[in-house]
Amino acid sequence: MTTTSYRQIESMAVGTWTGANPEPLVFVSVAAIVAVATLFTGFNSGLIPATVLAMAPTFGIGFARYGLTAEYYGTVGIPDATAIGLMIAVVIGLPLGVTGFLIGTGLRHMWGYFEMRSGTDEASRQA
């Protein structure tokens, strides 16, 4: 069984951000988070569900610091882990959720436009 610690995730993210060691898993993870937010928005969910779905895993990554020993602060407690998790969720998860919402809204409008042009609507599909 393979486990991934906060320190491994942090090094992958920093390596990808700086370009020193780009990790494909970071790109796949970001794409998956945006895709989930897009799908939920495409199926008529709103901005809040899309952003919560994107913020939850990023909060979890930040909260995973709980119990680690930090250089200057000692052991990371629940309040600090929660604060870091919320910060990461807002800084990273919120923009990903909004991006997924915008893409999903655009796709939903395009789908409605093409349905209208083809002459099919909800009533004719149910009949």
N, C-alpha and C positions, 0 to 999 in steps of 0.2 A: 504494500500500500504506500502510495506517495503522498506526502503532505506538503503543503506550501505554507510557509510562515510569512508573517508580515514583512520581515527583512528581505525575503526573496522577492515578494511582490514590489516592495519599495525599490530594490535594485533594478528590477525589470523596467519599472515605470521611469526611473531616473535615467537609465541607460537608453531607453527609447526616446525620452524627451530631449536629452542632450545630443542624441545621435551617436553616442559612443558605442552602444551595443543595442541596436534595435531588436526587440523581441516580437515575433509574429503573434504570440499569444496576447499581447497588449492590444494590437490592432483588431484581432478577432474578438476580444472581449468588448472593446468599445463598439464595434460594429453590431455585436449581439445585443448590447444594451439599447442602442439606437433602434435596432430592428424590432425589439419587443415593444418599445414605446410607440414605434410607427404602427405596428400591427394593432395594438390596443386602440390607438387613435383612429385607425382606419375602420375599425368595427364600432365606431360611434362612441368611444370613450373620450373624455375631455382632457384638458391640460393637467389637472391635478392627478388623475390616475397615471398619466404618462410620466409626469415628473417623479411621482412617488416610486413607480416601478424602476426608474433610472437611478434614483437616489438611494434606494435600499441596498443594493450591492456595494455601492461606493461607501455608504455609511459602515457597512460590515467590514470593509477593508480597513477603514480608519479605526474602528473599534477593536480590531484584532491586535492593537497595540497593548491592550489590557494585560497586565501581568509581566510585560517585558521590562527589562532594566534599561533605562535611558541614561545617556552619559551624564547629563547635568542634573537630572531631576530625580534619580533613583527609580524605584519601581512605579510603573504607570498604573494609577488607580482608575476606578470606574468613572469619576467625574472628568479626569483628563482624557481618558479613552473616548468618552461620549463627546467631549468638546472637539477632539480631533476628528472623530467620525462625522459629526455635524458639519465641521468646516470642509472636509473633503467632499461630503455629499452636496453641499451648496456650491462649492467651487467647481467640482467636476460633474457630479450627477445632475444638477439642475440644468446646465447647458446641454447635456446629452438628452435629457428628457424634453426640453423645449425643442431641440432639433428634431427628435422623433415625432413630437406633436406637429410641428410644421410640415414635415414630410408626409405624415399620415393624413393631415387635413388636406394637403394638396392632392394626394392620391385619391382621397374620398371625393373631392370635388371633380377630379378628372373622371372618376368612375361614374359619378352622377351625370356628368356632361355626356359621356359616351352612351350611357343608358338612355338618356333623353333623345339623343340623335338617332339611336337605333329603333326607337319607338317602344321599347320595353320599359315597364315600370314594375313596381312591387305588386300591384294588383294583378297584372297580366301574368306574372311569374307564379303566383299562387293559384291561379285558376287551372 
